[in-house]
């Protein structure tokens, strides 16, 4: 009790790899879903997985040393006792870009285990992909996962939508944010200042919606490497004992923060009988 949860992915893969030693098997567990499950839990809780985490960490199957790389290329079993694809990591490093077509987009998502319920959902996601590709030269798998997650979040019943955000911040001056929101079909414009650009954006949004929530968590994580990487933000709000998480992603970290805040607000405004209070 209170000692933490066992890393089930490590236990499962240890038994799977050395079933001859443990005398049992885990064939009833779909191990190819381990990585996607880890990402789901991470997005819900707002806590990122450390890169050096076994099995599900970003560096779990990475080999930087030249000697290691040479050994892996010649015989993967030299340094890996299990295959990355067995736990859900993609070994296909195809990178998409602004010139990638709709079929390539659909095919790559299918390889990642993502499907759409209708052509309209696919088209909406593809539009987002092209918008992201205009900002980012290369689109990686993690970018696609974040893009689809955000599309699903915005597909929910929204009372509040972020239309635009403008932030002014300079040395020696108080940051100011101007926000345009669509609330129940009506656009509202408001400005506010804060200790930083994110604080100013949050205060501007709150001055319009008057949610009465308390910010419990603000977490930022880079989705990929590089200065043009998307930032993924998790915001946790509490009101009257009800706790919700909101997520947002964008190449602009302030916009990503505003998206996450708005996403959390929409969950707060959703009747409790339609949603678990901790989600």
N, C-alpha and C positions, 0 to 999 in steps of 0.2 A: 504494500500500500504506500502511495506517495513516492515510489521509487522510479516512476516513469513507466512508459509502455515499451514492451519489447519491440525491436525492429523486426516486424514480421517478414518483411521482404528478405532480410538476411537469413532468418531461420528457414524460410521456404526454399531459398536457393541453395542453402547449405545442405538441406535434406535432399533436394533434387540432384545436386551435384555428387554427393557422396551417399546415395541411397544404399550402397553396398555396406557402408559402415553403420548407418543408422538402422538398417533393416526395415525400412518403410519407404513409401513413396508419396508424392504430393501431386499425382496425376489428375486429381479432381480439382486442382486449382489452375486457373488460366493465368499462367505466369507472364504471358505477353501483355497483360494489362497492368502490370506492376507500376511502370513508369507513369502511365496516364492516371492511375489512381493516386499516386504520389502528388502529381500536379494538381489534381482535383482537391485533395486535402489541403495542399499549400494555399490554393486560391481561396478556399473557404475560411481557413484559420488566419490567413494574413501573414503566416510565417514562412519564409523562404527556406528551401533545402540547401544546406551548405554544400559547396562544390565538391568537397572531398568526402562526402557521404558515400558509403559503400552501396553499390547497386544502382541507386537512383540519383546520386550526385552527378553534376555535369562533367566532372573529371574522372568518374568511376572507370571509364574505358578509354581514357585519353593517354597517349604515350608521347611525351615531349622529347625525351632523350634520344639521340641518334642511334645509340646502340639498341635501346628498347624498340624503337621503330623498325630497325632492321630485323630484329628478332621476330617481331610480330608479323612483318611482311613475309618472312620465310616460313615461320610456323607459329600461328596465332596461339597455340596451346602453351607456348613457352612462357607467356606472361598472363594469359587469360584462361582460367579453368572453366569459364562459361562464356557463352556468346552474348553480345550486347543485344542482339535482336530477340533473344529468348525472353528478355524482360521488358521489351517494348521500345528499346532504342532503335532508331532508324539508322541503317548503314548506308542508305542512299543519300549522298550529300548534294544532290541536285539543287542549285540555287536559282530561284526565280527572280525576275526583274521587271522593269516597266514594259518590256517588249514581250513578256510571256503572255500567252493567250489563255482564253477561258478553259480550253480542254486541258492544258498543262496545269492550270490552277486546280481544276476538279480532280485530275489524276493524282496530283501530289497530296491533296487532302485525303483522298481515298486511301493512299498508302499510309497516311497517318491515322487512319481509322475514323475519319470525319465524314459524315454523310449529311445530306440535306433532305428535309421532308418535302420540298417543292422546288420548282425551278425559280420561283420568286425569291426564295431564301438564298439560293445559289447566286442569283444575279445581284442581290443586295451585298452579299459577301464579296463578290468579284469587284463591285464598285469600290468597296472599302480597300480591297487589295490594290487597285490601280491608284487610289489616292495615296496609300502608303508608299507605293513604288515611286511616286513622283517626289517623295521626300527622302527616300532611302534607296541607295543604289542597288543593294542586294537584299533580298527577302529570304530569311532562313526559316527552318521549320518552327522554331520557337516564336518567330514573328507571326506565322500563320496560326499557330495555336492561340496566341493572344488576340489576334484579329477575330477569329471565330468566337472565342469566349466573349469578347466585347459585343459582337453582333447578337449573340444569344441574350446577353444582359439587356440590350436595348430593345429586344423583341418583346420583353415583358411589358405588362401594362404600366405605362409611364404617365404620371401626372406632371412631372417636371422634366423638361428637356433643355439641355445646354445648346443655345443657338450660336453664341459667339462669346469670346473672352479676349479682352485687351488688357495688358499689364504694363505699367510704367515703373521702372526701378532704376535708380542711379545712385552713385556714391554720395552720401551725405544728405540724401532726401528720403522722405517716407514713401515706400512703395504704394501704388494705387492701382486698383483693378476696376475695370468697367465690364459688367456682365449683362448679357441679354439672355433671358430665360423665357421659355414657353411654358406657362402654367395653366393647365386645363384649357389649352387652345388660345390663351391670351398672352401676347408678348409683353414683357416688362424689362425695363432698362434701369440699372442701378450702378452706382460707384461706391467704393469704400476703400479706406486705407488700412494698412496693417504693418506689423513688424517685419514682414517679408512678403514677397509676391503671392505665395500660397496662402498665407494668413489673410491677406487682403482679398483674395478671390473667395475664400470661405466666408469671410464676413459679409461680402457683397451678396453672395447667394443666400446666406442666412437672414439678411435684412429683408429679403423678399418673401421667403417661404415661412419664416418664423416657426421653425420646427420645434424649438425648445429642446434640442438634443445636446448631448455632451460628447465631445470627441474623446474616444478612449485609445485609439491607435491610429498612427499615421506611418505607413511603411512604404519605402521606395525600393524597387529592385530593377536592375537593368536586364532586359530580356536577352540581348546578345551583346557582344563586345563592340567597341568602336564608338566614336563621338556621335555618330548618327543613329545609335541604337535607340530603340523604343524604351521608354521608362514605364514600368508597371507599378501602379500605386494601389495600395489597399487602405481603405478608411473604415474604421469601426466606430459606430455611433450608438449611444444608449439613450433611451427615453422611457421613463417609468418602469424600469426593470427589463425592458426589451432591448436586446442587443442585435445589431445587424452589421454585416460587412458589405462594403461596396468596392468594386474594382474598376479601374480605368487604365488605358494604355495609350501612349502617344509619343512621338519623337520630342515633343515639348512637354517637359515634366510638369509645368504649371497647368497646362491643359489636361494632362493625364490626371492630375490631382483633382481638378474641378469635375471631371467625368466620374471619378470614383466617389466624390462627395455627393453628386447628384444621384448616382446609382444607389448609394446607401439611403438617401432621402426617400427615393421611390419605394424602397423596401419598408421604410418606417411608415409610409403612408398607406401601405397595403394592409388590409384588414388581417388581424392576427389569425383568424380561422382559416385563412388561405395560405399561410406560410408559417413554418416553424420559427419561433421567436429568436432562435440563435443563428439563423442563416443570414 
